[in-house]
Amino acid sequence: MTEINTADSARGRLLHAALGLFAHQGFTKTSTREIAESAGTNLAAIKYYFGDKAGLYRAVFFELQSKPEEEIRRYGGEALSLRDALRGLYLGFLEPLKQGELTTLCMKLHMREMLEPTGLWSEEIEQGIRPMHEALVRVLCRHVGVAQPDEHITRLAVCVAALGVHLHVGRDVTDALAPALNNAPDAFDRWLDALVMYAEAMVAAEVQRRASA
């Protein structure tokens, strides 16, 4: 997740204002005038930096998240142990949570895009989620000891990633049911250790299943 510099950048202020408005109102119901007023700029600034509203929406959607290749470098290295690979994977989920409202708004924006698609979600799947999923599949193949992925490896990859995804999409539920899990001073370190442990157990279960079969 990329932080927005709003202190000395009209472009940064526009990104921040647009993120909040797009996340809460969606693309169609948000006007460029609203965004410019919220950012303390004028309409010409939107045209100068982004071309039009669609260009600004695209920048908000993609620029505020890490690039897939950056995330894959955390966990995809062939020399990494399973534990180190899993730690790298889950750090990619946990570090954005430290940014508080920015991450919450980005998640709301992505959820809204799924409900009110403009075409960017399909692009995100193909250019972002798919390469990261495929990299995780390769990691699991390596550590389970298979040359090619099958449906069990693919299912395992989905389950391993789901532990991290739920920290974002289920954040409000977790805060309601067990607020201490997210609010403790060392909450993120505890989550990291737990996620790695649970994922290792899932991988071990798949190895055992194959041995039994």
N, C-alpha and C positions, 0 to 999 in steps of 0.2 A: 504494500500500500504506500502510495506516494503522498507525502504531506503537501498541503497547499500553502504557498507563501502569499499571505494576504497583506502583509505590512507595507510593501513598497512596489506592488505589481498590480496594475489594473487588470491584467490577464488573470492573475491569481484570484483577485476579488471576484471577477466574473465567474471563474470556475466554482468558487465557494458558494456564491449566491445561486448559481444555476443548479448546483448539486442539491441544495436544500429545496428549491422550488420544484425541480423535476422529480425528486424523490417523493414529495408530498402531493404534487398535483398531476404529475405525468407530463409527457411531451406536449400533447395537444392543448391542454388547458393552461399551459405556461406561456406567457408572452415575452417577447424580447424586451419590451418596455419595462415589465416587472423586474426582469433580471437586471437590466441596466440601473434601474432606480435602487434596487437592493444592494448592488455593488458600488453605488456612488459614481457611476460612469455614464456615458451616453450611448445611444444606439450605434453611433459610428465606431465605437470601440469594439463592439461585437463583430461588426463587419470587418474591421481591421485585423483582429486576432483570429477569428474563426470563420469568416465568410458569411455565415447565416446561422439561424437557430439550429438547423440540423448539424452543422459543423461544430457548434458549441456543445450540443448534446453528445455527439460522438467523442469529443475531447473529454467531457466529464465521465463518460462511460468507460473509456479505455485508459486515459492517462493517469487516473488515480489508483490504478492497481499495478502490481508488479508484472513484469513481462514473463511469459511462460518459460523462456530459456533461463531466466534468473532463478525461478522456482525450481526448475529441473536440476540446476547445478547443486542445489541443496541436498538432493537425495539420489540423483541418478548415476553418480560415479561408480564405475565397476569395482573400484578398490574399497568401497565403503562396506563395512559390516552391516548386517541387517539392522542392528540397533542404531547405528549412526545414520543409516539411510532413513529410518523411521523418525529419528529426532529431526533431521533436516526437513522431512516432509511436514511434520506437525509444527515446526517453528514457522513455516510459511502460513499456517492457519492462525497461530497464536499471536505473532508479532503485530498484525493489524489490529487485534483487539485492544492493544495498549493505546490506540489512538482514539478510543472512545467514540464520540459523536460522528467523526468522519467515517469510521467503519460502519456504524449503524445506518447512516444515510446512504452509503454505497450499497449496502445490502438491500435497503428499501428500494433503491433505484433499480437494482437487478430484479427484484421481485416484481416491481411494477412493469418492467420491460417484458417479463414473461407473461404478464396478464394483458398488457397493452403493447404488443410487439411492433417495433419499427423496423425489424430486420437485424438489429445489432446482436440480439441474443443468439441467433443462428451463427453469426460470425464469431461470437465469443466461444461457442461450443467447438467450432471447427478449428479456430486458430489459437484458442487458449486451453480449454478444458480437454479436448481430445489429445493434443501432444503431451500434456501432463499425465493424463490417464495412461497413455501408451508407455510413457517412461516408467510409471509405477508398475505396470504389467511386466516390463522387462526386469525390473528389480526383483519382483516376486518370482518370476521364472528362475532367475539366477539363484535365489536363496531356497526355493523349494526343490530345485534340481531338475527342471524340465527344460527342454530345448525350445519348445513352441508353446504358446499359451493355448489353453482350452477354456471351456466355459467355467470350469472351477476356478482357474486362475483369474479370469475376468471378474467373476463374482467376488472373489477374495479382494481384488483391487477396489471394487465398488464399496465393499464393506469397510476396508481399511480407510479409504478416503472419507467415508460417511462419518466416521468418528470426528474428524476435523470439521467437516461441513456443518454438522449439528451444532457446534459451538457458536456458529454464526446464525443459522436460521432458527435455532431454538434458544437463542440467548435470553429472550424475554421470559420464556417458560422456565428456564433454569433459574433465573433471577427470582421468579415468583415461588418456585418450589424449594429451592435451596440457595438463597442469596450468598451464603458464605463461600460457596464454591467459586464464585467469580470475584468476590469483594475482599477476600483475605489478602494481606500484603504479599504473600508468596503464591497467590492463586495460579499464576501462569506457569511457574515452575512445577507446581503440583500437577497441573493438567498435563504438562509435557511428559513427566515421568509416568503418569497413569496411562496416557494414550499410547506411549511406546510399549508399556507392559501389556496392555490389552491387545494391541496389534501383533506383538510377538506371539501371544497365545493363539491368535487366529491363524497365523502362519504355521505354528507348530501343529495345530489341529489339522490343517490341510496336509502337512507332511505325513502325519500319522494316518490320515484317511487314505492317502495313496499307498502307504506301506501295507495297510490292512487289505486294500483292494487287490 
